[in-house]
Amino acid sequence: MKIIRVLAGLFALSLISGCFESSTAGSAAALAPAPEPPARATLQVVHASSNAPAVNITAGGAVVFGDVDYKESPIPITLDAGTTVDVGVDAILPDTTTLTVLDLPGQTFDGDTIYTVFAVGNVGDVGDTALQAVAVTRSAFFVPSDTIRATALHAAAGAPDVDIYVSAPGLALDTIMPINGATPVAFTDSLGPLDLAEGEYQIRVTLAGDPDALAFDSGPLNLAGGIDPIIAAVDNTNAGSESPISILLVDRLGVTEVQDILTTAELRVVHAVPDVGAPVDVLVDGVIAVPDFDFTDVAGPVPLDAGSYVFQVALDGLVVINGPTVDDDGDPVPPASTSLADGGYYDAIAVGSVTADNLGLLATADDRRRVATAGKLRVIHASPSTDLVDLYIVDAAVTDITAVDPFAGDIPYLFNSGYLEVTPGSYNIYVTPADTKDKAISAEGVDLDAAGIYTVIARDPIAPGVDLGLIPLDDAAP
């Protein structure tokens, strides 16, 4: 992440001058005691708005934190005590222009204080869950090495009032009190600081007044002393969990996310091999996970715990993709494995051609967080009979691309664009052989809506003599 430090002159540093005295007897000058250094304030920001795009943070009109995305917190900056400055949050739009979405004029920063400013709420909401800034202050003085000084914050606009429990692991919730007592914690409420002895803890969140309505469970967490984290509940945008929230542990240098203990990875499987000739089975560690899988089929999600897995494709019981092989010396080479993380979205795409003898598996990690200011479009080239291609994304009124430059050119086989943020609207999408205007694939009148997620996989024809086509995923699927 790009962090732009404060420009010289934005915050003036005071000059300290030495003071010398001379004795009447002509003795050597004595250096007067140096004055105490000026107190400093610390500014930290956390992007905690789940449907907002990446943002720039400005101070005095200059960008001090750039391209900050959801659940990110750049390294803090320090300011002279007593500094007063206008702070702003600028959303980065798909065309790379920015729009100020939060304006915080005349902010004064006291010395020896850490100001952690959370951007919370939802873009487009009004009322209590509208986009807003919430500041949590902490003393800059060090915390004892055997102590955890915690502050809790409800920063999840999509979650109702809650109770928060921080306890030794395994204690029944009906035998302990939440740290908020009898007063429910509402969105933007904060609690603390609360001093705890270093050790192992379990953080649990329930619907207010109902210890049986568990909304989040961290499982055992080992927390070292000497820290003063903010425990912030934010809207959950991860895969593999029914929990409405995840937890951000915000320390003085950044953020660590804690997911619900039951969170898994999610695997989606796509069949893009045109000439297998019969349905196949998809294996995970040798066990059939998706049976009778045919060309252009999409299956999943398959929940899988974090770990390393061997994904294979079998035809009539014989592994045809990612089977064991031998090297040039005749030594066995095991199948390739793929690592998955809890909370991650993944695609495994069977690719290649039997005729070309280039069968393989394309594994991709996805970011399916929805952004209110853009449609997110991903294009994958999985047509084995097609070499380099050009991609055109044009307004729906444009059908003649003769004078149009491609959106992306010379795209190779198995290219994955990743999710591109596109201004919401209606578009025509064309794929041509590289450096030509011959439309091999046409998708016209495609609506890319704000907060939409769209994936299209270029594929071979489904039958001889038929045009190339697309396998649509996410919101592009019919």
N, C-alpha and C positions, 0 to 999 in steps of 0.2 A: 504494500500500500504506500502510496506516495504521501509523505508528510512534509509539508512546507513550513520551515521554521519561520518565526516572526521576523519580519524585516527589521534591519537595524534602523532605529529611529521610531519604530512603532511604539516601543516601550523604552523610554530613555533611562539609561543607567546613571545613577548618581556618581559623581567623582569624589574620591576620597583623597584628601591632600594630607601629607605628613606635616607635622608641626615641629619645628626645632627651636630650642632656646640656647643662648650663649651666656655663660657666667661672666661676671665682671672681671674675674681673674684670668680669663682667656682659656678656660678648660674646654675640652672637646664638647661639641654640641651633643645634647642628650635627646634621644628620640622620644617624643611624647607617646603615651599609650595609644594604640590604634583604636579608633572608634569601632563600635559593634557594627558588623555588616548589616545592611538593610534587610528587614524581613521580606520574605518572598511568599507569593501565593502560587498555587499549582492549579492549572486548568486541564481537566480531563473530559472527554466527550465519549458517549456510548450511543451508537445507532440502535434504537430499540423499537422502531416502527416497522412492523412485519410486512406491510404492503408498500412501503416507500422505496424509491430507487436509492442508489448510492448518492451521497451528498458531499458538498464542500462546506467546511465550517470557516466563517470569516470573523476576524476581529479588527475593528477599525477599518473595515473595507478590504483588508488583505486576507487571502486564503492562508489559514494556519494549519488546517487539516484537510487533505484532499482525497476525494474518491473513497469515502468511508461507507462501507456497505453494512447491511443488517448484521447485528451481533458482533460488530467490530468496534474496537476502541484503540486509536493510535497512541503512541507514546506521548504522555502529557507534556505540556510546556509550562515554564515558570514565568511569573510576572512580578514586577515590583509591587510591594504592598501599597494599597491605596489607589492602584491604577483603576481608572474608569474608562470603559471602552464599550462600543456597540458591538454586539455579537449577533451573527446571523447564520442561518442554515439554508443552503441553496441546493435544491434538488437538481440532479444532473439528468437532463431529458435525453430521449433517444437520438436527437440530432446534435448532441453534445453541448447545446446551450444550457443555461442554468436559470432557475426560477427560485427566488427567495420565498421560502415557505414558513420560516420562523424568523421574526425580527425582535431582538432583545436589546433595546437601546439602554445606554447608561448603566451598564453592569459594573459594579465596584467590587474589587477583590481585596479582601483583608489578608494581612500577613499570617504566615504559619498555618494556613488553611488550605485544604484540598477541596476544590470545587469539581464535583463530578456531575456533568450535565447530561441527562438522558433525553433523547428525542423519542417521545412515545406517542401512542395513539395511531389512528388510521387516516391516511390520505382520503379525503372525500367525506369523512364523518363530520357531524356537527354535534355540539353538546359535550357531554363528559368524555367521550372517546375521540374527540377531534385531535388532530396533530398538535402537540404541545411540548414544552420543555419542562422537565422536572429536575431540580438541582438537589443533590445530596452533599452536605458538607461534612468533612472530617478534619480533626486536628492533624497537622503535619508532623507532630512529635511522634517519636517511635513508640511502638507497642511493646510491652515486656515480652521477652522471648518465650515465656510459657503461657502466653495469653493470646486468645483470638478475640478481637474487638469487632463484632459483626453488626451490620446494619441491614435490615430487610426492606425491600421495595417491591410493591405490586406494580409492574410495568407491562402487564399483559392486557391489552384493550379488549381482547376476546374472552377473557375469563371473568366470572362473577366475583362477588365478595367471597373471601376465603379465610380460613384459619391456617396458621403456619406453625408447624411443630419442628423443633430442633432438639434432638434427644440422643441418648445412647442408642445404638442399633438394636432393633428387635422389641422395643418396649411397645406394649399395646396402647393405642391412642386413647382408649377410654380410661386409662390409668394416669394420664399426664395432661397438663394444661398446655394449650398453644401459647407461643410467646406473646401473642397479642391479647391474652386474657379473654375476657368476654366480649370485647369489641371487635367485630369483623374488620378485615383489612380490605378496603375498597381500592379500585384502580387509582393509582398515583399516591396512595398512602405509603408512608415509610415508618419504620420502627427502629429504635435503637439510639445510640449504640448499646449492644449487649455484650458483656465480657464473659467469655467461656474459657475453660482450661483447654490447652491443646490436647488433641486426641481424636478418637474415632466417633463420628456422628452420623445421624440419619436425618435428612431433611424431607419432611412430608407436608403436603398441602392438601387440604380438604375443602369441600364446600362449607361455607360458614355455618356453624352450628351443628354439623353432622360429621362426626369422626369416621363414620362408615363410608362416606362418599369421597373416596380417595381420588384426588385429581393428579397427584404427582408423588413419586417415591424415588428418592435418589439411591436407595440402598446404602450400604456402609461407605462413608467418606472419611479419609484420614486427613485431618486439617492440622498443619503445623502451626506453632505459636509464632508470635512476632508479626502477625499480619492483621489488617483491618478491612476485610472484604465487605463489599456490598453484595448481598444475596438478592439478586433481581429476578423475579419471575417474568418471563417474556412469552409472547405467543409462539407456540410450537410450529415450526415449518419443516420439521424433519420427517423422514419416512418411518414406517414401522412402529408407530405409536398411536394410541388413542388418547394419550394425555393432551390436554389443551395447552400445556405450558412446558417449557424447559427452563432451566435455571442458569443464569450467568453469574459466575463468581468474579467480581470486578475488583482486582487489587490495584496497587499503585502503578503498575506497568502495563496492564492490559486485562484480557478477558479469558476465562476458561468456561466452556459450556459443560453443564452436567445434564444428561438426559435421563428420562425415566428409566428405571431399572429393567422394565420389560421391553424397551425399544430394540428393534431388530433392523437389519437392512431389508430392502425390498428389491427383488430381481424381476425384471420384465424380459421376456424372451420373444425374439422375432425371427421368422424364417424367411431369408432372402436368397436362398439357393434355388435357381429356376429349374434345374434339370435332374433332380434326384429321382423323380419318377414314381415315388410312393411316399406315404406318410412316414415320418421318422419319430424317434423318441429322444427327448432331451434328458440327459443324465446329470445329476449332481452327486459327486463323489461315488459314482457307480450305481446310483439308485435312480430309477425313472421318476422324474419330477413332472414332466409334461409328456403324455403319451400322444400318439397319432397326430403329429404336428405336420402341417402341410404348407406349401409355398404361399407366402403372404400372410400366414397366420400370426397372431399376436397372443401371447398368454402371460398371465401373471396378474397381480404381483405374487411372487413366491417369497414368503418371509424366511430369512436366514439370519442366524446369529452372526455377529462379527467373527471373522476368521478367514482362512484361506481355503478355497474350494477348487475342485477340478470340474469344469463344465465340459460335457461331451455330447455329441450327437451320434445316434446309432440307427442303422437301417437293418431291419430283420435281425436284430441282436448283435450286429457287427458295428463296432465303433468306426465311423467314417470321418469324424472331425475331432481332433485333439486326442488321438490314440497314442499309445506308446510307440516310440521309434528307436532307431539305433543310429549312432554317430558314424563317422567315417572309419573308425577303428572297430566297428561292430559292437561297441558297448551300448547297453540299453540306455535310452533317454526317457525319463518319465513324462507323462502329459504335463502341459503347462497348467499352472494354478493361478487363480485370481483372488486378490485380497478384498474383502468387503468390510466396511465399518458400520457400526450401529448408527441408524438414522440416515444412512445414505440411500439414494435412489440409483439403481444400476440397470443398464440394458445389456443383454447378451444377444448379439445378432449373428445368426449363422449366415456366412457369406461365401462367395466364390462359386465355382462351377465344377461339376463332375467332369465335363468335357475338357475343360482347361486344366484339370487336376490341380486346382488351387483352393480347395475347400479350407475354410478357417472360421475363426470365431472372433468377432469384434466386440470387445467389452468396453462400455462407456459409463462414466459416472455423470449423473444428471443433477442440475439445480432447478428444482421445480417450484421455487418460491414465486408467488404471483406478485407482480408489481403494478400498482394502480395507474402508472403513467405510461405504460408501454405494453404491447404484445411481445411475447418472447418466441422467436422463431429459430428452429434448428433444422439444418439440412445435412443429410448424410448421403454420400455417394456409394451405393452398394450394387451398382449394375456391372457385373463382371464382363459384359461384352462391350462396354463403353469405356473409352480412354478418357483423356482430359476433357472437361466440360466447362462451360461458362454458365453462371447463374444470373438471371435477371429478376429483379423485384421492382415492378413499376406500378404506377397508379392504374386502377381498374379501367380508366378511360383510354389507356395506351395499349394498343395491340401491335403497332408497327415499331419494332425495336431496331430498325435499320440504323438510326442515328443515336441510339442509346448505348451508353457504356455499361458493361456488365456490373452487377453488384459485387460479384467476385469472379475472377477469371482463372483459367488453367487449373481447375479443381481436379485433383487426382482421385483415382479409385480409392475407396475407404476413407476419404476425407470426411471429417466431422466438424461442422462449423462451430459447435457449441451454441448455447442459446444467445441469439442476438436480439437486443431490444429494438423494437420497431415502433414508430409512431402509429397509434391506432388508426385504422382505415381499411378501405377495400383495395385489394391489390391483384394484379396478374403476376403469376410466377412462371417463368420459362426457363428451361434447361436446354442448352444448345451444345453441339460439339464445339470444342475450343476454337476461338477465332472465326466462328461462323455465326450467321443469324438464322440457321435452320433449327426450328423448334422441334426438339426431340421429345420433350415433355412440356405440356401446357396445363396449367391450373389457373383458370380465370375466375375473377369475381370472388377471390378468397378474402373473407373478412377476418382481419387480425384485430381482435378487440382488446381494449385495455384490460389488464390482468389476465389475459389469455396466454396459454402455453401451447405451442404448436411444433410438432416434429413431422417432417416428411423425409422418407427414405426412398431415394431413386432406385428403381429395381428394373430387372430385365422383363421382357414381355411375358405374359402368362401363357401364351401359346404362339407358335410360329406365325409370322405375318401380322402380329398385333403390335401396336406401338409400345414403347417403353412406358412405365407407369410409376406410381408412387405408393408407398405403404404409409398411410397417415396414422400418427399416434397422438396421444393427449387430446387436446381440444380440436385437433384437425380430424380425428376419427369420426366417422359418420355415427 
